[in-house]
Amino acid sequence: MTARYRADHVGSFLRPPELLQARAAHAEGRLSAEELRAAEDRAILDVLRLQQEVGIDIYTDGELRRDSWLSDLAEAVEGFVPERVPMAWRGPGGGVEGSRALVVGAPLRQQRRLTAHETPFLKQHSPGPFKITMPSPSVFIQASYRPGVTDRVYPTRKALLDELVPIVRREIEALIAEGVPYIQLDAPQYTYYVDAQVRARLQQEGADPDALLADAIAGDRACLEGLARDGLTLALHLCRGNSRSRWIAEGGYDGLAEQLFTTLPVDRFLLEYDSDRAGGFEPLRFVPRGKMVVLGLISTKVPETPSVDELRRRIDEAARYMPLEDLAISPQCGFASVAAGNLISPDDQRRKLERVVETARRVWG
């Protein structure tokens, strides 16, 4: 039986200005790697203290050592090249922009472990059980596959996925061997397959979105099947994009719920549910009994925070489709999926975490 954390969060926290300045100085050669690491350590201790003060059930380092939620893999594996990729953002300052992205442009060769530089500090300093987050391999067949660049090396998206699966699985196995209690794969791209605009773009590139969805599920499953699970919590997080309070996709879970929820061998799904663009709770009926769903009911994109009564009403709605004892609560995504962070303040961040904890205690004790 895995731990049933009720007050959860997705992982990333707002970077303090001092850390952003240190990272910029390091990039410009004005700060050594050791000095940057010391600045990261100080910021992580602060974010651990914040989590302890609000009483959250699970800790992270806030992903403060990363440029973005998925950068650990691209930094550890040779073969990614910088490209300007058109991204159709929605929300504040939305529109199509040439976003900086790391695209696969050469054969992938792993140079080091993905998260080995993050785990020891958390093991030493976390006040309680902690999680390590990482992107699922399925993320990269959308995020890092660019026709005209990647297909010179990997002729199909599935060929790239097949290369990534063992890299991510080895990292999970290493984290298990280190005694990490909670491992979370982040996989926002799943919801893109049910968004009409994203589906149209993939079709224009000659891809079949439904076939890609099936490949993505099979690839992520291959990362997770047969792992030593004693005392381990495995989780999958889904959202619709999260960068500077913007998003990419819209649409409910209906078109992927049965395939995804019944197939992936994880203990809990962290699901975005903070707005109408996530659809209703009906797809939760496909979640096998005993698996948990963490309802991402509090938006990290806006300063406003729902009341406990509002959140309890929504939890009651979700409990019409799966047992209340199999539910938990969290914000819908991280506070800073990219280092620049969402358009909220540190006080907003604290208030949202406090509301998660307060609601969890009121509902589950």
Secondary structure, DSSP 8 states (H G I E B T S, - for coil): -----SB---S-----HHHHHHHHHHHTTSS-HHHHHHHHHHHHHHHHHHHHHHT-SSB--TTTT-SBTTHHHHHHEEEEEEEEEEEEEBSTT-EEEEEEEEEEEEEEEE-S-SSTTTHHHHHHH-SS-BEEEEE-GGGHHHHS--TTTGGGT-SSHHHHHHHHHHHHHHHHHHHHHTT-SEEEEE-THHHHTT-HHHHHHHHHTT--HHHHHHHHHHHHHHHHTT---TT-EEEEEE-S--BTTBBS----STTTHHHHHTTS--SEEEEE-SSGGG--SGGGGGS-TT-EEEEEEE-SSSS----HHHHHHHHHHHTTTS-GGGEEEEESS-S-SBTT--S--HHHHHHHHHHHHHHHHHHH-
